[in-house]
Amino acid sequence: MSLNEEVELLRNIPLFANIEPSKLKLLAFTSERLTFRAGETVCRQGDVGDAAYVIMDGTADVIVDTPSGPLTVAHMGKNDVVGEIAVLIDVPRTATITAQSELTTLRISKDLFFRLVNEFPQMAVEMMRVLAERVVKTTADLQKARQQGQG
């Protein structure tokens, strides 16, 4: 994928939609491209989070370790951002991300991520929206699981 194609892909992600193209080009240029085979781990629950990942191609599962074993809580694909929680706050990774197919990602370091947020505050607002949507979905999933457990 060329640098210009990466910039176009980033422009289609709501988190980066309001960032000027020259800054997106810098983001794409300074970020690391990583490819994972199906079954490989992108990041592991409990590890220190030093980067977020933009999925450029392929699919991944978000898996949480629970007392009753691993639980897949989400499926992610092209244009999704994963691993951002541990970058935003200093907590260990909250989930394991595993490639379901060949997965191409753009790894955005914590430092670069915060430089962008400082320069483009609307990016922080979009991140809050994405996280709020995930909280709503997680809450609904928990309520559904409780109802199934009682029924």
C-alpha positions in Angstrom: 0.0 0.0 0.0 1.4 3.4 -1.0 1.7 6.3 1.4 -1.1 8.1 -0.4 -3.3 5.0 -0.1 -2.6 4.9 3.6 -3.5 8.6 3.9 -6.8 7.9 2.1 -7.6 5.0 4.4 -6.9 7.1 7.5 -9.2 9.9 6.2 -12.0 7.4 6.1 -11.6 6.7 9.9 -13.7 9.0 11.9 -10.9 9.4 14.5 -8.7 11.0 11.8 -11.3 12.6 9.5 -10.6 16.2 10.6 -6.9 16.0 10.4 -5.3 17.8 7.5 -3.8 15.6 4.8 -0.2 16.7 5.3 -0.5 15.6 9.0 -2.0 12.3 8.0 0.9 11.8 5.6 3.3 12.4 8.5 1.3 10.0 10.7 1.4 7.3 8.0 5.1 7.9 7.3 6.2 7.9 11.0 4.0 4.9 12.0 5.1 1.3 11.7 3.4 -1.1 9.4 3.0 -4.6 11.0 1.5 -7.7 9.4 0.2 -10.6 11.5 -0.7 -14.1 10.3 -4.1 -15.6 11.3 -3.8 -16.7 15.0 -0.9 -14.3 15.8 -1.3 -12.0 18.8 -1.2 -8.2 18.2 -1.1 -7.3 21.9 -1.9 -9.3 25.0 -4.2 -8.5 28.0 -2.1 -7.3 30.9 0.9 -6.0 28.9 2.0 -2.4 29.0 0.2 -0.4 26.3 2.7 1.7 24.3 0.8 2.0 21.0 -2.6 1.8 19.3 -3.2 0.0 16.0 -5.2 1.0 13.0 -6.4 -2.1 11.1 -5.7 -1.4 7.5 -6.7 -4.8 6.2 -8.0 -8.1 7.6 -9.9 -9.0 10.8 -9.1 -9.5 14.4 -10.8 -10.7 17.6 -10.8 -8.8 20.9 -10.5 -11.5 23.6 -10.8 -11.0 27.4 -9.5 -13.5 29.9 -12.2 -14.4 32.4 -12.3 -16.9 35.3 -14.2 -19.3 33.0 -11.8 -18.9 30.2 -11.2 -16.6 27.2 -14.2 -14.7 25.9 -14.3 -13.0 22.5 -16.0 -9.7 23.1 -15.6 -8.0 19.7 -14.6 -8.6 16.1 -12.7 -5.8 14.4 -11.9 -5.0 10.8 -10.6 -2.5 8.3 -10.6 1.1 9.6 -11.0 0.0 13.3 -8.6 1.3 15.9 -7.6 -1.2 18.7 -5.4 -0.9 21.7 -6.2 2.7 22.4 -7.4 2.4 26.0 -3.9 1.5 27.4 -2.5 4.4 25.4 -5.0 6.9 26.8 -4.6 5.9 30.4 -1.7 4.2 32.1 -3.3 0.8 32.7 -2.3 -2.6 31.4 -3.9 -3.8 28.1 -7.6 -4.6 28.8 -7.8 -7.3 26.2 -5.8 -9.5 23.8 -6.1 -8.8 20.1 -5.6 -11.8 17.9 -5.5 -11.8 14.1 -8.4 -13.8 12.6 -7.1 -13.5 9.0 -3.9 -12.0 7.7 -3.9 -8.6 9.4 -2.1 -5.4 8.3 -1.9 -2.7 10.9 -0.5 0.8 11.3 1.1 1.0 14.8 0.8 4.5 16.3 3.1 5.1 19.2 1.8 6.6 22.4 3.9 9.7 22.0 2.7 10.3 18.4 -0.9 9.7 19.4 -0.7 12.3 22.1 1.0 14.8 19.8 -1.9 14.5 17.4 -4.5 14.8 20.1 -2.8 18.0 21.4 -2.7 19.5 17.9 -6.2 18.3 16.9 -8.5 18.4 20.0 -11.4 17.2 17.8 -9.6 13.8 17.7 -10.0 13.5 21.5 -13.7 14.2 21.1 -14.0 11.5 18.5 -12.1 9.1 20.7 -14.5 9.8 23.5 -17.4 9.0 21.2 -15.9 5.7 20.1 -15.2 4.7 23.7 -18.7 5.7 24.8 -20.2 3.5 22.0 -18.1 0.6 23.2 -19.3 1.1 26.8 -22.9 1.1 25.7 -22.4 -2.1 23.7 -20.5 -3.7 26.6 -23.3 -2.8 29.0 -25.9 -4.2 26.7 -23.9 -7.4 26.3 -23.5 -7.8 30.1 -27.3 -7.3 30.6 -28.0 -9.9 28.0 -25.6 -12.4 29.6 -27.1 -11.8 33.0 -30.6 -12.4 31.6 -29.5 -15.6 29.9 -27.8 -16.7 33.2 -31.0 -16.2 35.1 -33.3 -17.8 32.6 
